[in-house]
Amino acid sequence: MKSVLMFILENCPYCRKALKYMEEIMEETPRYKEIPVRIVDEKLNPELAEEYDYYYVPTFYVDDEKVHEGVAEKEDVRRVFEKAEEE
């Protein structure tokens, strides 16, 4: 199981929607709750955000591989979890 790193901005409506999708997907597929997820607000942690190559939020990384960047639909978020579950 791989870890998920998500970059957000507090006031971003797309980030809030992606976070809501994450909650829904974890309820639908309880085993996804075991995947370590770190959510980083880029304004609060600019030094960490600078280490990664992205422009839009929300952005998801699975073990340092960018999996999705920008507006995320529910299926995009589901693919992040599926990727984290891969061996």
Residue frames as a rotation matrix with the C-alpha (Angstrom) as fourth column:
MET 1
0.582 0.813 0.000 0.00
0.813 -0.582 0.000 0.00
0.000 0.000 -1.000 0.00
LYS 2
-0.468 -0.743 0.477 1.35
0.760 -0.615 -0.211 3.39
0.450 0.264 0.853 -1.01
SER 3
-0.302 0.323 -0.897 0.79
0.671 -0.596 -0.440 6.77
-0.677 -0.735 -0.037 0.60
VAL 4
0.244 0.480 0.842 -1.20
0.883 -0.470 0.012 9.64
0.401 0.741 -0.539 -0.88
LEU 5
-0.588 -0.383 -0.712 -0.07
0.590 -0.806 -0.054 13.25
-0.553 -0.452 0.700 -0.70
MET 6
0.214 0.758 0.616 -2.68
0.951 -0.307 0.048 15.87
0.225 0.575 -0.787 -1.56
PHE 7
-0.863 -0.445 -0.239 -1.97
0.478 -0.872 -0.104 19.56
-0.163 -0.204 0.965 -2.04
ILE 8
0.178 0.967 0.183 -4.85
0.956 -0.214 0.199 21.95
0.232 0.139 -0.963 -1.44
LEU 9
-0.859 -0.207 0.468 -5.66
0.051 -0.945 -0.324 25.57
0.509 -0.255 0.822 -0.70
GLU 10
-0.828 0.509 -0.235 -8.08
0.346 0.133 -0.929 26.27
-0.442 -0.850 -0.286 2.13
ASN 11
-0.234 0.785 -0.574 -10.42
-0.334 -0.619 -0.711 28.48
-0.913 0.025 0.407 0.09
CYS 12
-0.828 -0.137 -0.544 -10.37
-0.561 0.181 0.808 26.38
-0.012 0.974 -0.227 -3.08
PRO 13
0.154 0.969 0.195 -13.89
-0.906 0.217 -0.365 25.11
-0.396 -0.121 0.911 -3.95
TYR 14
0.439 -0.050 -0.897 -12.39
-0.616 0.710 -0.341 22.32
0.654 0.702 0.281 -6.08
CYS 15
-0.687 -0.718 -0.110 -10.29
-0.345 0.456 -0.820 21.15
0.640 -0.526 -0.561 -3.15
ARG 16
-0.536 0.571 0.622 -13.32
-0.740 0.037 -0.671 21.07
-0.406 -0.820 0.403 -0.86
LYS 17
0.521 0.751 -0.406 -15.19
-0.853 0.446 -0.270 19.01
-0.022 0.487 0.873 -3.45
ALA 18
0.045 -0.596 -0.802 -12.25
-0.430 0.713 -0.554 16.59
0.902 0.370 -0.225 -3.81
LEU 19
-0.863 -0.337 0.377 -12.08
-0.462 0.224 -0.858 16.20
0.205 -0.914 -0.349 -0.02
LYS 20
-0.031 0.939 0.343 -15.82
-0.873 0.142 -0.467 15.44
-0.487 -0.314 0.815 0.03
TYR 21
0.551 0.174 -0.816 -15.29
-0.684 0.655 -0.323 12.82
0.478 0.736 0.480 -2.71
MET 22
-0.513 -0.814 -0.271 -12.49
-0.430 0.517 -0.740 11.28
0.743 -0.263 -0.615 -0.65
GLU 23
-0.673 0.330 0.662 -14.81
-0.658 0.142 -0.739 10.90
-0.338 -0.933 0.122 2.34
GLU 24
0.408 0.898 -0.165 -17.55
-0.865 0.322 -0.386 9.36
-0.294 0.300 0.908 0.18
ILE 25
0.317 -0.361 -0.877 -15.14
-0.580 0.658 -0.480 6.92
0.751 0.661 -0.001 -1.47
MET 26
-0.775 -0.619 0.128 -13.73
-0.453 0.403 -0.795 5.85
0.440 -0.675 -0.593 1.91
GLU 27
-0.306 0.754 0.582 -17.26
-0.749 0.186 -0.636 5.15
-0.587 -0.630 0.507 3.13
GLU 28
0.630 0.564 -0.534 -18.07
-0.777 0.445 -0.446 3.19
-0.014 0.696 0.718 -0.04
THR 29
0.551 -0.566 -0.613 -14.78
0.086 0.770 -0.633 1.24
0.830 0.296 0.473 0.10
PRO 30
0.975 -0.034 0.218 -13.74
-0.220 -0.253 0.942 0.99
0.023 -0.967 -0.254 3.77
ARG 31
0.572 -0.819 0.043 -10.35
0.780 0.559 0.282 -0.60
-0.255 -0.128 0.959 3.01
TYR 32
0.234 -0.471 0.851 -9.27
0.562 -0.648 -0.514 2.75
0.793 0.599 0.113 1.51
LYS 33
0.902 0.128 0.412 -9.32
-0.242 -0.641 0.729 4.16
0.357 -0.757 -0.547 5.06
GLU 34
0.749 -0.663 0.020 -6.12
0.435 0.514 0.739 2.18
-0.500 -0.545 0.673 5.65
ILE 35
0.274 -0.647 0.711 -4.24
0.845 -0.191 -0.500 4.15
0.460 0.738 0.494 2.97
PRO 36
-0.119 -0.370 -0.921 -2.07
0.780 -0.610 0.143 6.84
-0.615 -0.701 0.361 4.57
VAL 37
0.339 0.301 0.891 -3.25
0.792 -0.602 -0.098 10.23
0.507 0.740 -0.442 3.30
ARG 38
-0.357 -0.474 -0.805 -1.39
0.752 -0.657 0.053 13.47
-0.554 -0.587 0.591 4.00
ILE 39
0.527 0.587 0.615 -3.23
0.808 -0.570 -0.147 16.68
0.264 0.574 -0.775 3.13
VAL 40
-0.390 -0.776 -0.495 -1.02
0.819 -0.538 0.198 19.75
-0.420 -0.328 0.846 2.77
ASP 41
0.835 0.540 -0.108 -2.23
0.463 -0.795 -0.392 23.32
-0.298 0.278 -0.913 2.44
GLU 42
0.224 -0.831 0.509 0.38
0.900 -0.024 -0.436 24.88
0.374 0.556 0.742 0.18
LYS 43
0.404 -0.057 0.913 0.02
-0.112 -0.994 -0.013 28.30
0.908 -0.097 -0.407 1.83
LEU 44
0.875 -0.036 0.483 0.78
-0.484 -0.013 0.875 26.82
-0.025 -0.999 -0.029 5.25
ASN 45
0.434 -0.738 0.517 3.62
0.186 0.635 0.750 24.64
-0.882 -0.229 0.413 3.95
PRO 46
0.862 -0.026 -0.507 5.19
-0.461 -0.456 -0.761 26.52
-0.212 0.890 -0.405 1.03
GLU 47
-0.138 -0.990 -0.024 8.60
-0.927 0.120 0.355 24.87
-0.348 0.071 -0.935 1.46
LEU 48
-0.393 0.082 0.916 7.10
0.060 0.996 -0.064 21.41
-0.917 0.030 -0.397 0.96
ALA 49
0.675 0.730 0.104 4.94
0.194 -0.041 -0.980 22.59
-0.711 0.682 -0.169 -1.95
GLU 50
0.519 -0.557 -0.648 8.05
-0.798 -0.587 -0.134 23.97
-0.306 0.587 -0.749 -3.67
GLU 51
-0.464 -0.738 0.490 9.58
-0.538 0.674 0.507 20.49
-0.704 -0.028 -0.709 -3.70
TYR 52
-0.225 0.498 0.838 6.81
0.550 0.774 -0.313 19.22
-0.804 0.391 -0.448 -6.02
ASP 53
-0.976 -0.169 -0.139 6.07
-0.038 -0.496 0.867 20.04
-0.216 0.851 0.478 -9.64
TYR 54
-0.249 0.938 0.240 2.45
0.968 0.247 0.038 21.15
-0.023 0.242 -0.970 -9.96
TYR 55
-0.913 -0.024 0.407 0.50
0.114 -0.974 0.198 24.29
0.392 0.227 0.892 -10.73
TYR 56
-0.173 0.953 0.249 -3.15
-0.580 -0.304 0.756 23.59
0.796 -0.014 0.605 -9.91
VAL 57
-0.957 0.034 0.287 -4.87
-0.228 0.521 -0.823 22.31
-0.177 -0.853 -0.491 -6.78
PRO 58
0.623 -0.296 0.724 -6.06
-0.521 0.534 0.666 19.85
-0.584 -0.792 0.178 -5.79
THR 59
0.183 -0.624 -0.760 -3.05
-0.785 0.373 -0.495 17.77
0.592 0.687 -0.421 -6.78
PHE 60
0.843 0.146 0.517 -2.57
-0.438 0.745 0.503 14.16
-0.312 -0.650 0.692 -5.75
TYR 61
-0.108 -0.889 -0.444 0.71
-0.877 0.296 -0.379 12.26
0.469 0.349 -0.812 -5.54
VAL 62
0.964 0.231 0.129 1.03
-0.264 0.862 0.432 8.55
-0.011 -0.450 0.893 -4.85
ASP 63
0.542 -0.836 0.082 4.53
0.571 0.438 0.694 7.77
-0.617 -0.329 0.715 -3.57
ASP 64
-0.172 -0.640 -0.749 5.91
-0.005 -0.760 0.650 10.94
-0.985 0.116 0.128 -5.20
GLU 65
-0.853 0.005 0.521 4.29
0.517 0.140 0.845 10.21
-0.069 0.990 -0.122 -8.58
LYS 66
-0.682 0.648 -0.339 1.78
-0.552 -0.760 -0.343 12.85
-0.480 -0.047 0.876 -9.67
VAL 67
-0.744 0.494 0.449 -1.49
0.560 0.828 0.017 11.04
-0.364 0.264 -0.893 -10.32
HIS 68
0.200 0.840 0.505 -3.94
0.940 -0.310 0.143 13.93
0.277 0.446 -0.851 -10.75
GLU 69
-0.786 -0.409 -0.464 -3.73
0.514 -0.850 -0.120 17.73
-0.345 -0.332 0.878 -10.94
GLY 70
-0.891 0.450 0.064 -6.57
-0.366 -0.793 0.488 20.26
0.270 0.411 0.871 -11.02
VAL 71
-0.101 0.963 0.251 -10.33
-0.994 -0.086 -0.069 19.92
-0.045 -0.257 0.965 -10.85
ALA 72
-0.960 -0.270 -0.079 -11.13
-0.267 0.963 -0.044 16.36
0.088 -0.021 -0.996 -9.78
GLU 73
0.100 0.975 -0.196 -14.29
-0.782 0.199 0.591 14.42
0.615 0.094 0.783 -10.36
LYS 74
0.533 0.177 0.827 -15.20
-0.768 0.512 0.385 11.56
-0.355 -0.841 0.409 -8.05
GLU 75
0.983 -0.158 0.089 -13.77
0.180 0.896 -0.405 8.96
-0.016 0.414 0.910 -10.45
ASP 76
0.364 -0.900 0.240 -10.45
-0.210 -0.331 -0.920 10.86
0.907 0.285 -0.310 -10.55
VAL 77
0.028 -0.302 0.953 -10.22
-0.986 -0.165 -0.023 10.63
0.165 -0.939 -0.302 -6.77
ARG 78
0.820 0.316 0.477 -11.17
-0.400 0.912 0.085 6.94
-0.408 -0.260 0.875 -6.89
ARG 79
0.815 -0.565 -0.131 -8.29
0.161 0.437 -0.885 6.33
0.557 0.700 0.446 -9.34
VAL 80
0.062 -0.788 0.612 -5.89
-0.736 -0.450 -0.506 7.93
0.674 -0.420 -0.608 -6.82
PHE 81
0.234 0.104 0.967 -6.94
-0.882 0.442 0.166 5.38
-0.410 -0.891 0.195 -4.20
GLU 82
0.985 0.126 0.121 -6.77
-0.059 0.890 -0.452 2.53
-0.165 0.438 0.884 -6.72
LYS 83
0.505 -0.863 -0.009 -3.22
-0.171 -0.090 -0.981 3.59
0.846 0.496 -0.193 -7.62
ALA 84
-0.059 -0.514 0.856 -2.25
-0.950 -0.235 -0.207 3.71
0.308 -0.825 -0.474 -3.94
GLU 85
0.552 0.375 0.744 -3.55
-0.641 0.762 0.091 0.19
-0.533 -0.528 0.661 -3.50
GLU 86
0.859 -0.251 -0.446 -1.43
-0.259 0.539 -0.801 -1.23
0.442 0.804 0.398 -6.35
GLU 87
0.749 -0.658 0.081 1.65
0.305 0.450 0.840 -3.26
-0.589 -0.604 0.537 -5.48
